[in-house]
């Protein structure tokens, strides 16, 4: 399941730019965006802070009700 909101929020920034800003590899960010990998709680918090958004918005597949 692609995480469309993460991709949308990245906008014109490259995966490498975002990954460098939050301290993960571009390859890891790519897998997270494609839904092939779930971030650790620590990295999820960093991603949420970077985008200034709640985890339930960026990772709806993890926080299904």
N, CA, C and O atoms as a GROMACS GRO file, in nm:
protein
  260
    1UNK      N    1   0.083  -0.118   0.000
    1UNK     CA    2   0.000   0.000   0.000
    1UNK      C    3   0.088   0.125   0.000
    1UNK      O    4   0.166   0.147   0.093
    2UNK      N    5   0.076   0.204  -0.104
    2UNK     CA    6   0.151   0.329  -0.110
    2UNK      C    7   0.096   0.427  -0.008
    2UNK      O    8  -0.025   0.435   0.013
    3UNK      N    9   0.184   0.499   0.051
    3UNK     CA   10   0.146   0.602   0.148
    3UNK      C   11   0.142   0.736   0.075
    3UNK      O   12   0.238   0.814   0.077
    4UNK      N   13   0.030   0.758   0.011
    4UNK     CA   14   0.014   0.874  -0.078
    4UNK      C   15   0.038   1.007  -0.008
    4UNK      O   16   0.094   1.098  -0.068
    5UNK      N   17  -0.003   1.019   0.117
    5UNK     CA   18   0.014   1.146   0.187
    5UNK      C   19   0.162   1.179   0.207
    5UNK      O   20   0.202   1.295   0.197
    6UNK      N   21   0.243   1.079   0.236
    6UNK     CA   22   0.387   1.103   0.249
    6UNK      C   23   0.445   1.153   0.117
    6UNK      O   24   0.525   1.247   0.115
    7UNK      N   25   0.404   1.092   0.009
    7UNK     CA   26   0.454   1.130  -0.123
    7UNK      C   27   0.405   1.270  -0.158
    7UNK      O   28   0.482   1.352  -0.210
    8UNK      N   29   0.279   1.299  -0.130
    8UNK     CA   30   0.223   1.430  -0.159
    8UNK      C   31   0.294   1.538  -0.080
    8UNK      O   32   0.328   1.644  -0.133
    9UNK      N   33   0.318   1.512   0.048
    9UNK     CA   34   0.383   1.610   0.135
    9UNK      C   35   0.527   1.638   0.092
    9UNK      O   36   0.578   1.748   0.110
   10UNK      N   37   0.592   1.538   0.035
   10UNK     CA   38   0.731   1.557  -0.009
   10UNK      C   39   0.736   1.660  -0.122
   10UNK      O   40   0.835   1.732  -0.134
   11UNK      N   41   0.632   1.666  -0.202
   11UNK     CA   42   0.624   1.766  -0.308
   11UNK      C   43   0.739   1.756  -0.407
   11UNK      O   44   0.763   1.650  -0.463
   12UNK      N   45   0.808   1.867  -0.427
   12UNK     CA   46   0.917   1.870  -0.524
   12UNK      C   47   1.052   1.831  -0.464
   12UNK      O   48   1.152   1.822  -0.536
   13UNK      N   49   1.054   1.807  -0.334
   13UNK     CA   50   1.179   1.764  -0.270
   13UNK      C   51   1.209   1.620  -0.311
   13UNK      O   52   1.118   1.540  -0.330
   14UNK      N   53   1.335   1.590  -0.324
   14UNK     CA   54   1.373   1.453  -0.358
   14UNK      C   55   1.367   1.366  -0.232
   14UNK      O   56   1.368   1.416  -0.120
   15UNK      N   57   1.360   1.236  -0.254
   15UNK     CA   58   1.366   1.144  -0.141
   15UNK      C   59   1.495   1.163  -0.065
   15UNK      O   60   1.496   1.156   0.057
   16UNK      N   61   1.603   1.186  -0.135
   16UNK     CA   62   1.733   1.204  -0.069
   16UNK      C   63   1.731   1.327   0.021
   16UNK      O   64   1.782   1.321   0.133
   17UNK      N   65   1.674   1.437  -0.024
   17UNK     CA   66   1.667   1.558   0.057
   17UNK      C   67   1.591   1.534   0.187
   17UNK      O   68   1.635   1.572   0.295
   18UNK      N   69   1.476   1.469   0.175
   18UNK     CA   70   1.395   1.442   0.293
   18UNK      C   71   1.466   1.341   0.383
   18UNK      O   72   1.474   1.360   0.505
   19UNK      N   73   1.517   1.235   0.325
   19UNK     CA   74   1.586   1.132   0.403
   19UNK      C   75   1.704   1.190   0.480
   19UNK      O   76   1.724   1.159   0.597
   20UNK      N   77   1.782   1.273   0.414
   20UNK     CA   78   1.897   1.337   0.481
   20UNK      C   79   1.850   1.424   0.597
   20UNK      O   80   1.916   1.428   0.702
   21UNK      N   81   1.739   1.492   0.580
   21UNK     CA   82   1.688   1.581   0.685
   21UNK      C   83   1.642   1.506   0.808
   21UNK      O   84   1.653   1.556   0.920
   22UNK      N   85   1.591   1.383   0.788
   22UNK     CA   86   1.542   1.307   0.904
   22UNK      C   87   1.638   1.197   0.950
   22UNK      O   88   1.611   1.128   1.048
   23UNK      N   89   1.748   1.182   0.878
   23UNK     CA   90   1.852   1.089   0.924
   23UNK      C   91   1.832   0.944   0.886
   23UNK      O   92   1.869   0.854   0.962
   24UNK      N   93   1.773   0.920   0.769
   24UNK     CA   94   1.761   0.783   0.719
   24UNK      C   95   1.812   0.782   0.575
   24UNK      O   96   1.836   0.887   0.516
   25UNK      N   97   1.829   0.662   0.521
   25UNK     CA   98   1.875   0.653   0.382
   25UNK      C   99   1.759   0.676   0.286
   25UNK      O  100   1.643   0.659   0.321
   26UNK      N  101   1.794   0.715   0.164
   26UNK     CA  102   1.693   0.734   0.060
   26UNK      C  103   1.621   0.604   0.033
   26UNK      O  104   1.500   0.603   0.011
   27UNK      N  105   1.694   0.494   0.035
   27UNK     CA  106   1.635   0.362   0.009
   27UNK      C  107   1.530   0.327   0.115
   27UNK      O  108   1.424   0.274   0.083
   28UNK      N  109   1.561   0.358   0.241
   28UNK     CA  110   1.466   0.332   0.349
   28UNK      C  111   1.342   0.418   0.332
   28UNK      O  112   1.230   0.369   0.348
   29UNK      N  113   1.360   0.546   0.301
   29UNK     CA  114   1.244   0.633   0.280
   29UNK      C  115   1.158   0.583   0.165
   29UNK      O  116   1.036   0.586   0.173
   30UNK      N  117   1.221   0.538   0.058
   30UNK     CA  118   1.147   0.484  -0.055
   30UNK      C  119   1.060   0.366  -0.013
   30UNK      O  120   0.943   0.358  -0.051
   31UNK      N  121   1.116   0.276   0.065
   31UNK     CA  122   1.040   0.160   0.112
   31UNK      C  123   0.926   0.202   0.205
   31UNK      O  124   0.819   0.143   0.201
   32UNK      N  125   0.950   0.303   0.288
   32UNK     CA  126   0.845   0.353   0.377
   32UNK      C  127   0.732   0.414   0.295
   32UNK      O  128   0.615   0.389   0.322
   33UNK      N  129   0.767   0.495   0.194
   33UNK     CA  130   0.666   0.558   0.110
   33UNK      C  131   0.584   0.454   0.032
   33UNK      O  132   0.464   0.472   0.012
   34UNK      N  133   0.648   0.347  -0.010
   34UNK     CA  134   0.578   0.243  -0.085
   34UNK      C  135   0.501   0.147   0.006
   34UNK      O  136   0.428   0.061  -0.042
   35UNK      N  137   0.518   0.162   0.137
   35UNK     CA  138   0.449   0.075   0.231
   35UNK      C  139   0.513  -0.062   0.244
   35UNK      O  140   0.451  -0.154   0.298
   36UNK      N  141   0.635  -0.076   0.197
   36UNK     CA  142   0.707  -0.203   0.206
   36UNK      C  143   0.776  -0.218   0.341
   36UNK      O  144   0.820  -0.327   0.378
   37UNK      N  145   0.786  -0.107   0.412
   37UNK     CA  146   0.853  -0.109   0.542
   37UNK      C  147   0.784  -0.008   0.633
   37UNK      O  148   0.747   0.101   0.590
   38UNK      N  149   0.768  -0.044   0.759
   38UNK     CA  150   0.715   0.049   0.859
   38UNK      C  151   0.832   0.112   0.932
   38UNK      O  152   0.929   0.045   0.965
   39UNK      N  153   0.822   0.241   0.958
   39UNK     CA  154   0.930   0.307   1.031
   39UNK      C  155   0.926   0.270   1.178
   39UNK      O  156   0.820   0.235   1.232
   40UNK      N  157   1.040   0.279   1.243
   40UNK     CA  158   1.043   0.262   1.388
   40UNK      C  159   0.968   0.381   1.448
   40UNK      O  160   0.942   0.480   1.379
   41UNK      N  161   0.933   0.370   1.574
   41UNK     CA  162   0.863   0.479   1.641
   41UNK      C  163   0.948   0.607   1.636
   41UNK      O  164   0.895   0.716   1.614
   42UNK      N  165   1.078   0.593   1.654
   42UNK     CA  166   1.168   0.707   1.650
   42UNK      C  167   1.165   0.776   1.514
   42UNK      O  168   1.151   0.898   1.506
   43UNK      N  169   1.176   0.699   1.407
   43UNK     CA  170   1.176   0.759   1.274
   43UNK      C  171   1.038   0.809   1.235
   43UNK      O  172   1.026   0.908   1.163
   44UNK      N  173   0.934   0.742   1.281
   44UNK     CA  174   0.799   0.791   1.256
   44UNK      C  175   0.782   0.930   1.319
   44UNK      O  176   0.724   1.020   1.258
   45UNK      N  177   0.832   0.945   1.439
   45UNK     CA  178   0.825   1.075   1.507
   45UNK      C  179   0.903   1.181   1.430
   45UNK      O  180   0.857   1.295   1.418
   46UNK      N  181   1.020   1.146   1.378
   46UNK     CA  182   1.099   1.241   1.300
   46UNK      C  183   1.027   1.282   1.172
   46UNK      O  184   1.026   1.399   1.136
   47UNK      N  185   0.967   1.184   1.105
   47UNK     CA  186   0.893   1.213   0.982
   47UNK      C  187   0.775   1.304   1.012
   47UNK      O  188   0.750   1.400   0.939
   48UNK      N  189   0.702   1.274   1.118
   48UNK     CA  190   0.587   1.356   1.156
   48UNK      C  191   0.630   1.498   1.190
   48UNK      O  192   0.562   1.594   1.153
   49UNK      N  193   0.740   1.511   1.259
   49UNK     CA  194   0.791   1.645   1.294
   49UNK      C  195   0.833   1.720   1.168
   49UNK      O  196   0.804   1.838   1.152
   50UNK      N  197   0.901   1.650   1.078
   50UNK     CA  198   0.948   1.712   0.954
   50UNK      C  199   0.830   1.769   0.874
   50UNK      O  200   0.838   1.880   0.822
   51UNK      N  201   0.723   1.691   0.864
   51UNK     CA  202   0.606   1.734   0.788
   51UNK      C  203   0.503   1.808   0.873
   51UNK      O  204   0.402   1.856   0.821
   52UNK      N  205   0.529   1.818   1.003
   52UNK     CA  206   0.436   1.885   1.095
   52UNK      C  207   0.295   1.827   1.081
   52UNK      O  208   0.198   1.900   1.060
   53UNK      N  209   0.288   1.695   1.095
   53UNK     CA  210   0.160   1.626   1.079
   53UNK      C  211   0.153   1.506   1.172
   53UNK      O  212   0.255   1.451   1.212
   54UNK      N  213   0.032   1.466   1.206
   54UNK     CA  214   0.010   1.352   1.294
   54UNK      C  215   0.040   1.221   1.221
   54UNK      O  216   0.024   1.210   1.099
   55UNK      N  217   0.085   1.123   1.297
   55UNK     CA  218   0.118   0.992   1.241
   55UNK      C  219  -0.004   0.926   1.176
   55UNK      O  220   0.010   0.858   1.074
   56UNK      N  221  -0.121   0.945   1.232
   56UNK     CA  222  -0.240   0.881   1.176
   56UNK      C  223  -0.273   0.935   1.037
   56UNK      O  224  -0.338   0.865   0.959
   57UNK      N  225  -0.230   1.054   1.005
   57UNK     CA  226  -0.251   1.112   0.871
   57UNK      C  227  -0.147   1.059   0.773
   57UNK      O  228  -0.180   1.024   0.659
   58UNK      N  229  -0.022   1.053   0.817
   58UNK     CA  230   0.085   1.009   0.728
   58UNK      C  231   0.093   0.857   0.713
   58UNK      O  232   0.139   0.807   0.611
   59UNK      N  233   0.048   0.786   0.814
   59UNK     CA  234   0.055   0.639   0.814
   59UNK      C  235  -0.082   0.578   0.844
   59UNK      O  236  -0.096   0.506   0.943
   60UNK      N  237  -0.182   0.605   0.762
   60UNK     CA  238  -0.318   0.556   0.793
   60UNK      C  239  -0.327   0.404   0.796
   60UNK      O  240  -0.412   0.348   0.865
   61UNK      N  241  -0.240   0.336   0.721
   61UNK     CA  242  -0.242   0.190   0.720
   61UNK      C  243  -0.200   0.131   0.854
   61UNK      O  244  -0.239   0.019   0.887
   62UNK      N  245  -0.122   0.203   0.931
   62UNK     CA  246  -0.078   0.156   1.062
   62UNK      C  247  -0.182   0.189   1.168
   62UNK      O  248  -0.200   0.114   1.264
   63UNK      N  249  -0.252   0.301   1.149
   63UNK     CA  250  -0.346   0.350   1.250
   63UNK      C  251  -0.492   0.332   1.209
   63UNK      O  252  -0.576   0.417   1.240
   64UNK      N  253  -0.522   0.223   1.140
   64UNK     CA  254  -0.661   0.196   1.102
   64UNK      C  255  -0.746   0.177   1.224
   64UNK      O  256  -0.703   0.118   1.323
   65UNK      N  257  -0.867   0.227   1.216
   65UNK     CA  258  -0.960   0.213   1.329
   65UNK      C  259  -1.049   0.094   1.309
   65UNK      O  260  -1.134   0.065   1.393
   0.00000   0.00000   0.00000
